[in-house]
Amino acid sequence: MWHLSLSMESDTRETLAAQLRNALRRQIDQGALRPGTRVPSSRQLAKDLGVSRTVVVEAYEQLCAEGYLTSQRGSGTSVADAAPAEVGSALTTDETPTPEVWDLRAGGTDVSAFPRQDWIRSVSAVVRAAGPRELGYAPPSGLPPVRRTLAGYLGRVRGVRVRPEHLMVTSGFAQGLALLCRVLRDQGHDAVGVEDPGHPGEWAFIADAGLRPVAVPVDRHGIRVDDLAATGVRAVLTTPASQFPTGAALSPQRREHLLAWARAVDGYVVEDDFDAAFVAPAQRMPALQSLAPDRVVYAGSASKVLAPALRLGWLAAPPGLAASIERVRAGWDIGCSGLDQLAFARLVDSGAFDRHLRRLRAEFQRRRQAVHQHVARHLPGASPLSGDGGLQTYLVLPRWCAEESMVEAARRRSVLVRGGRFHALRHDDRPPALVLGYAGVRGSDLGRGLAGLATAYRDLTP
Ligand SMILES: Cc1ncc(COP(=O)(O)O)c(C=O)c1O
């Protein structure tokens, strides 16, 4: 059953068993055969190599005696875990208890809530039904039935106006952004406006594509369009549903203003809608794209609503960009896994995705309230910047509380958290802040993390 690719140096002075033994030993020493790797049965390897079985048995026995292989009745022969000296040191490391750490850095999601059974059912149905078309190459922009489902879903929940054939399935939001930057550069752009504070990872993507990320300030109403206009850029990346990381919703007046700016400069607004599913009802508005599909590039992701591991996202681009994006994409990766796309579409069509989101939304809403209550009670003087968006709280600290000292004090209490400056593109004298992510830590762990934070705050309070 197990196949082994083995090159034996034929040396007529050595027996076949010795040649085999040397070849195996060499592969183990060089790391090609990793600890724990199953090797074929003696009968199978003898057949594969065209030698008698006793040759293989003799080689295996010798390597077992030397500690290179281990053999157990019922589970066959495997490469031994490690040389005896290494086993000793590995044990000592394993026995050292690792301290518990509460990770409140923004960017995570609750992967423990991943709807495993529903996903297994979807995958199983898709694989059972898959014919030559489903198992072959998918069109680079995505399978047509999947794009139909997605276009219907995005229209239903976000008001997105897109024809299925103009919607692209991407490998996460990240790929959509990279594609877009490449096309913007080809069209003569040399800079892209970005929200400040924002996501340093996205600025790196933009810079890697040869464009300059230009900081645009945000306030309680989202991105400041007057400041954007003053930069001279003609494209901007925004998170209108819930500004990352402040959580502010772009106000209706700003939405109008932003779209008027895009028309005036003949430019584009890139709408990163990655966490819109978790915006509280009072703050929820249709996607910006629904107001101007000719000026807004709409991009979403399955990373927060299901799991980052899926690497699934989507992109709806205005006609002026869509064809170029498709052309570039076809030269990059020939599309995402068709089976995963189909499983995702099935999850949506069966209603399981909506059910899952309803549960997750309620859970995140509870956590958000818990964070706000905890802050009000235990961190006097600190105040959340915005109300009901996002998967993190942007907590403005009083001036006396140096941000770096707070991050360090929290770390000493085993709480990982980032300061506002981590998310800042410009270095100015903005008030100290913490960004508390609550999506990746569950109930009691969130409570313990927050308690650690309160103790750290008390440690610093003058
Ligand atoms: C601001 C922002 N946009 C989008 C995403 C989703 O990216 P992706 O779909 O590549 O995982 C993230 C993930 O953390 C994010 O923080």
The ligand as an SDF file (V2000), in Angstrom:
LIG
                    3D

 16 16  0  0  0  0  0  0  0  0999 V2000
   -9.5940   44.6360    7.2550 C   0  0  0  0  0  0  0  0  0  0  0  0
   -9.6850   43.2230    6.7580 C   0  0  0  0  0  0  0  0  0  0  0  0
  -10.2050   42.9850    5.5380 N   0  0  0  0  0  0  0  0  0  0  0  0
  -10.3370   41.7370    5.0540 C   0  0  0  0  0  0  0  0  0  0  0  0
   -9.9440   40.6380    5.7780 C   0  0  0  0  0  0  0  0  0  0  0  0
  -10.1230   39.2510    5.2030 C   0  0  0  0  0  0  0  0  0  0  0  0
   -9.0020   38.8590    4.4850 O   0  0  0  0  0  0  0  0  0  0  0  0
   -8.9340   37.4100    3.8150 P   0  0  0  0  0  0  0  0  0  0  0  0
  -10.2300   37.1600    3.1260 O   0  0  0  0  0  0  0  0  0  0  0  0
   -7.7980   37.5010    2.8390 O   0  0  0  0  0  0  0  0  0  0  0  0
   -8.6730   36.4160    4.8900 O   0  0  0  0  0  0  0  0  0  0  0  0
   -9.3660   40.8270    7.0350 C   0  0  0  0  0  0  0  0  0  0  0  0
   -8.9080   39.6670    7.8150 C   0  0  0  0  0  0  0  0  0  0  0  0
   -8.3930   39.7530    8.8960 O   0  0  0  0  0  0  0  0  0  0  0  0
   -9.2480   42.1510    7.5450 C   0  0  0  0  0  0  0  0  0  0  0  0
   -8.7400   42.3690    8.7690 O   0  0  0  0  0  0  0  0  0  0  0  0
  1  2  1  0
  2  3  1  0
  2 15  2  0
  3  4  2  0
  4  5  1  0
  5  6  1  0
  5 12  2  0
  6  7  1  0
  7  8  1  0
  8  9  2  0
  8 10  1  0
  8 11  1  0
 12 13  1  0
 12 15  1  0
 13 14  2  0
 15 16  1  0
M  END
$$$$
